[in-house]
Structures are given as C-alpha cells and as structure tokens.
C-alpha cells in the first residue's frame, strides 16, 4: 500500500472549530509525573511538544477539583498556578503547529482518602465500592466504599466542571474533552450498575444521564459554543474497578448520544471495547449503531494499528483515529506511520511515575544515532 495515496489519514481535516493537520489523535495518557500540586511544568511542555505533529492531542486526564483526584501525581486545572503551568504546555504545542484539548476529569468513587481534601471519603452516586487499588503517594492502596453525594451537592460538581473549563480556556487550550468514560464519576451516574439513587439523578435513563448533560451544558457555555468541546464515552469498558456494564447499554447510551446532538459538539470519542484490554463488543451492543446516532465527527479509540486505521478511513466509519500507547515511545508517531517505519515499544515500567526517563527521552527518526 502507498500510504500517501491510498489513505487520507495524513491529510488536513476540519473538525469542530479546528483545522487539523491530519486525522491522527494522541489519546489521553495518564503518566503520573506532575508532582507539584498538580502543576505541569517544563517537563510536560517538552513531552507534549515532541508529539505536536498529531492532528489533535488530548491531554492526560486532568482533575477538575481537589475532590476529583484519584491518583497521585496527576495534574489539575482549577488553580491559577495550574493555569500558568499548562500555559507552558499549550504554548509549546502551538509553537510546533499542534492543537491540544484538555480532558476534564472527576474520578468519583475510584480514589482514596489520602488523595482527598481533609482525608475524606471519595464521592459517588451511590455507596458501592469498586474492586481494585489506586496509586497514592504511599503506593497502591485499596479503594474504599465511597460516600454517596447528597442531591444538594450535585450543582457544585457541575460548577467544578464549568470552572475547570474556564481555566482551560485561560491556559490556552484549543478546547476541552469531557471525560464521561472509563467508569469515573459521570459514567458512574450513567450506569444502573453503579447508580442506585432515588432522586432526580437516579432511576430511569433520563435521570441517570442528567448529570452528564448538565456538565456538557455548563462546559459548552463556558466556551461559548460546543464546537471546541468533545466528550468521551466507553459503553462497554469495565475499567476503574471492573465496573459492571449498564443493564441496557443500547437504550442508555442511545438516549445520551441523541441528547448530546443539541450541543453542536466538536466530536464524540468512543472507547471501542474495553480500555487497554480488548476490542470485543458483547452482545447485543452495536457500537456502530450508537455512533450513527451522533450528528457530528467521531473519534475511534482502542488498540488501533495503522492497518486498522486505514481500514476505518476507507470505510468512513471514523473521522479521526486515536493512538495511545504507541505515542509513549514514538514522539513522531505520525511520521513513522506515514513512512512505515518500525515502532518502538515502551516497557510498562515507564508508563507511570518517574522523571524524564521513559517520558521525554525517546528518540525520533531523525535523531542523531549514537
């Protein structure tokens, strides 16, 4: 295959308010290397700038508030210092002619008191404990049973998203992505497996999707339009504690997606299958039917190879294709995919935590040979 003539993967494309250099997206990759009150710095600026040839970069998941934090050494986007730290990153990406959006994140129940303000319990729609451990500054610790949010507390959660969206705009991001996937807070409300509430945020589908839609409205208002706002969904991933799926995936996510159309969003970003695990879609879920309900651009994600990316573009079943782990060890992934060059593979011990090693020291194709 002639990669330059047989695919438009490397051609410019207009998505939302942006003209992107190509259809390749850098997925949000949590790297746990922000160690100073959630404030990014020069190390993060270098890391993202090295990858600015991606058509669009989605930042690592970024805490919208102290309460939203679930892992040690992750960045925030709610203080002035964090805004200034992220400004170094966005300036560096823009200097490389790239585009970057900030992924807005509240983990909900998947946290630990040592990561929460005043050592309090994590919050969730209901007091249902997830399985698993989370990464704290004292190492991995078991995730406890969360405290269910009072109805009166929920408007403040929406305001946390609104504030974080405004902070991202001040930090120079080109837009934001609402993280409503991977079984974190918004998806904990969406799924009936994690939401046992009996107020206006629980019970039927309309109620369980209410918080996500209120957040979308708040964030799009903060940006003045939806065309610089995307959303990430993962209808069939059991991440963040092996969370059970919703009992009626097609009905629940179908309703949510149809409601999203009113906001003129820049894109819908789907995890196709189980995050980091498998592309298998359980019966009777049909992700293409769900994707077809959305009236805007679609980003496909989960274990994509170059060949699979070419295929979905030939079939026009995705507008953009997200690559995650390949971007860790291949800062010039776009060029490597275009030329057919061999991809480097990052060992798992370099994924999370640490310093520049395994983070910004991966060579590009044109690096001097030593």
Order of alpha helices (4+ residues) and beta strands (2+ residues): beta-beta-beta-alpha-beta-beta-alpha-beta-beta-beta-beta-beta-alpha-beta-alpha-alpha-alpha-beta-alpha-beta-alpha-beta-alpha-beta-alpha-alpha
